[in-house]
């Protein structure tokens, strides 16, 4: 009998040890999902481009009507999970006590997974929201962390257990929620004349009517000046492409062609509008790129990308025009429109998180080339 009791005690101990080894998530489905994640051994670093203003971070939050999730940009000194959560808390005006217990990473079926364990204050905050408010908060949380860590799936828990609200139980992977990069629009205004056709961009529905009106007048006045000076001999055409359109930044590339009796061959040209939508000021290349470092890199043949068939020529031309990196840096510092109306030395634009410059070259090579800068 004594021996039998010992066996029973040992069995109970083993069962207890097994139970302790398996975490109780409060949801069978969540536990099953967690078991599909393969933890990663290497350190997972957040994505963030370093700029003179700081490290660029995309934060998602609700728009002014709290109906849509929009992306905006902030600049921070460093990116950690707590930095991201702090910026998200500020953007969403969340309870400041809401925070992160831990963050970990893994993979599932080839997709990268972020596993975020939040504190009780976060669950309490979300449970006070209506269904639309909860959607904005959970969508903003998901999009911000997936964007920051360049991942496809997010798994959330609260103190290691399933997050439950009055509207949802978050037991499965979350993917990027639909979002808009901007809540305003760009309308095309057609300007025509004798042999002249210009597509002029105009901003509509922007939150700050003062900034909207300022830039609509600038862009319209620029094109109107051309019309006033045009003598009607030949053809002059301009189109535009919106390269970046976010709540914070608008970058537009203008492409033109002109053909007159004095220039029997069609000549192409480019110029840009880059607008800081928070301040209403023009963004110049030197505002977000270290032009001195860029000039040194370009002289060394690094820090930029051009079409392969133009690479050798571009290097030769660069050294022929600018006798030193200092001379090139001085030119780059004068790129893009300034508030004082000074004629720019060249133009740049922003596209897909990258900076591009438009540099003039001989007509045989297309008049202008677009150069992608490696600004990471």
N, C-alpha and C positions, 0 to 999 in steps of 0.2 A: 504493500500500500504506500509506504514511504517513497519507494522508487517511482511509483505511478504519479504521485504528487509532484515529484521533481520534474518528471517529463512534462506534466501539464504546465508547470510554472515556466519551463524553458520554452514551450510552444507559445504561451502568452507573450513572453518577452520577445520572441522572434516576430510575432505578429505586430507588436508595438513598434519594433524597430523598422519594419517594412512600412508601417503607416507613417512614421516620422520621416522616412526618406522621400515620400511622395507628397508634394505640396497640395493643399486643398484650396482650389481656386474659387470654390463656391459654385462652379458650373462644370458639368461633365463635358459640354461642348468646348468650353474655353480650354479645359485641360487637354482635350484631344488635339486642339489646334496648337497649343504650346508644344506638344510632343512632336509636331511635324517640323518644328524649327531646328535647324542645325546651327549651333552656336559658332561664331567665327573666332578664330584665335588671334588674328592680327588686330592691331589698333585701328578703329574706324575714326577717321578725321572728318570733321564737317567741311562742307564746301563754302568758300568765301573768298571773293577777290579783294586783294589789298589795293587800296587807292590812297591818295594823299589825305582824303577825308577820314579814312579808317577802313575797316574790313566791311565790304558790302554784304548785307544780309537781307533776304526777302522775307517779309513778314506778311501774313494774310489775316484779314479781319473783315468785319461787315462794312458795307458801304453806309452812306449817310441815312439811307432809308431802312437799313438793317434787313435788306431783302437778298442781297447778293454778297458773295465773298470776293474781295478784291485784293490784289497783290500790291504792296508798296515796299519801298526800299529804305533801310536804315543803315547807319554806319556805326560800328562798334569797335572797341579796342581789341577784343578777343571774342572768339565764339566757343562757348561751352553750352551744355544743355541748360544750365541755369541762366546764362545770358539770353539764350533764345526764349526761355520761358518768361524772363523779365520783360523783354520787348513785346512778347505776345500778350502778357498781362496788361501792359500799358495800352497796347493797340485796342484790346477788347474791353478795357476798363473792368477787368475781372477783380475779384477779391484778391488782395495782395497776399493773403495767407495761402492761396492755392499754389502748389508747387510740385516739384518732382522728388520722389524718393530715390529713384535710380533709373539709369538708361542702359540698355544692352543691345547687342546686334546679332543677327543671324541670317540664314538664307532659307528659302523655301521654294523648291522647284525652279531654281535659277534666279529667283527674285530676292532682292535684299530686303531684310526685315529690320525695322526699328521696334524694340520692345520698351515701352514707357510705363513705368510704375508711378502713379500720381498719389498725392496724399489725400486724406479724408476731406480737407478743406475744399479741394477741387470738386469732389463728388457732391458736397453740400451746396456749393455754388451752382453747379449745373442743375441740381434738382430744384432750384428756385426759379429756373427759367421756363418759359413756354416752349412749345415744340420748335418754333422758328428760331428762337434765341439759342436753344440747344444745338440746332443744326449749324448755326453760324459759328458757335464756339467749338464744337467738335470738328467741323470742317476746317476751321482756321488752324486748330491744333494739328490736325492731320497734315494739311498742306504745308504748314511751316516746317515741321520736323522732317517730312519726306523730302521737301525741297532742300533743306539745309544739309541733310545727310545723303542726298542723291539716292534715295531708296524708293521701292515700289509699294511696300506694305507696312502698315503700322498696327501694333497690337498693344492695347491699353489695358491696364489694371489699376486698381486702387488698393494700396497696402497689400498687394499680392493677390487680391481677389477680383472677381468680375465687377465691372462698373455697371450699376443699375440706376436708371432714372425712371421718372414717371412716364417716359415716352419710349424708352429703348433699353435693351440689354446688350452691352457691347462684348459679345462672346467671340467674334470672328475678326479676321483681318479687315482693316480699313484701307481703302485706296484713295488716291487724290480726289477730292471733291471738285465739282465744276467751279471755276472762278473766272473772273474777267480781269484783264490787265488794266482796264480803264473804263470809266463810266461815261466818258465823253466821246464825241465822234469827230471825224474830220470830213468836212464837206468840200466838194470840188466846186470852185467858182471859175467858170470859163470866161476868159478875156480874149476877144477876137478883133482883128483889124485886117487891113490889106496885107495879106501874106503872113499874118501874125496869128498865132494860136497858143495861148498860155493856160495851163491848168494851175490855178492858184489854190493852195490849201487854206481852209478856214475852219477854226475850232468851233464846235457847237456843244452846248450842254455842260460846259466845264463849271465846277463848283464856285470858282472865283471869277465873276464877270469882269472884274477890272483887268485881270491877267489875260483873259480871253480876248477882250476888246483891244488891249495893247498889242498883242501879237497878230491879231487879224488885221489891224491897221498897218503894222510893220510889213507883213507879207504882201498885203494888197498894194501898199505904197511902193514897194520894191518893184513889183511887176508893172505898176502903172507908170513908173518912171521910164521903163523900157518902151512902153507904148507911146509915151509922149515924145520920145526921142527917135522913134522908128520912122524912117522916111518912106517906107512902103516898097523898097527895092529888094526883091528876093523873098526869102522865107525865114521865119523865126518861130520855133516851136519849143515849148517847155512842158514837161510832165513831172510828176512827183511820185515818190515812194515813201510811205511811212515805215521807217526802220525800227523805231522803238516807240511804243505807246503804252505808258504805265501811268498810274496816278501821280507819279513824281517827275517823270521825264517824257518829253516828246522830241523825237529826232526825225527829221525829214530830209531826204536827199532829193534835190532838184536836178533833173537831167534835161539839157537843152541842145538844140542844133540850130545853126544859122548858116544861111547861104545867101550871099549878096554878089553883085557884079564885081566887087573888089576881092571877093573870096569865092572863086568859081567852084572850088571843092567844098563840100559840106564840112563845117567845123563843129565839133562837139564841146560842150562845157558842163561843169558841175558846180553846184554850191549847195549849202546846207543851212537848215535852221535847227538849232539845238536849244531847248527851252527847259529851264528848271521851273517846274510847275508849282513848287512850293514858294519860291521867291519871285517868280516872274522874270528873272534875269536870264540873259543869254549864257549858255554854257560854252566855254572855249576849251580847246584842247589842253591848255596849260592848267585848267581848273581841276582836271582829274587824271592827268598824266605828268610824270616827272620828265619834262622835255629835255633836260640836260642828260639824264640817264638814257633816255630814248635815243638821243642824238649819238651818244657814245656807242650804244649797242648797234645802231644802224651803220655807223662807220666800220664797226667790227663785223658786220654782216649777220648780226643776230637781232632778235627782238621784233621781227616783222616777217610777213609772208606775202609774196607776189606770185603771179603766174610764173611757172617754171621757165617758159620761153622768154620772159622779161627780166629774170633775176640778174643775169650777168650785165645786161645793159643798164639796169637800174643802179647797180653798184657803181658802174663807170660814171653815169650821169651825176650821181650823188656827190662823188668826189670831184667831178669837174666843176660843178656849180658852187659847192661849199668847200672851201679850202681847209676847214677844220670842224670838229664836232661842235665847237662853240658857235661857229657861224650858222650851222644847221639848227642848233638849239634856239638861237635868236629868231630864226625864221619860224620854227614850230611854235614859239611863244606868241607869234602874231597870227596864228591860225584862228579862223572863225570870227563872226561878227562880234564887235564889242559894243558896249552901251554908248560909247562916245561917237559911234559912226565911222571909226577908222577903217579904211579898206583892209581886209584881211590878206595875209600872204598865201593862204590856202584854206582848206576846209576839212572838217572831220565829221563823223557821225557815229552813232551807237547802234549796234545790231547784235541781238542774241548775246548780250552781256560782253561783247567785244567792242573795241574801238577801231575804227577804220579812218584812214586819211585819204584824201583825194589830192593827188599831186600832178601838176601839169608836165606833159612830155611832148616831144615833137609830134606833128600831125601824122607822120607815117606810122606812129605807134598808137594812134587813137586819141591824141590830144590830152587825155587824162587817164591815169591808172588809179585803181583803188587798192590800198595797201592795208592788210589786216595787221594790227599790232598785237604782240604778245605782251599783254599788260598784267599777266598773273604775277 
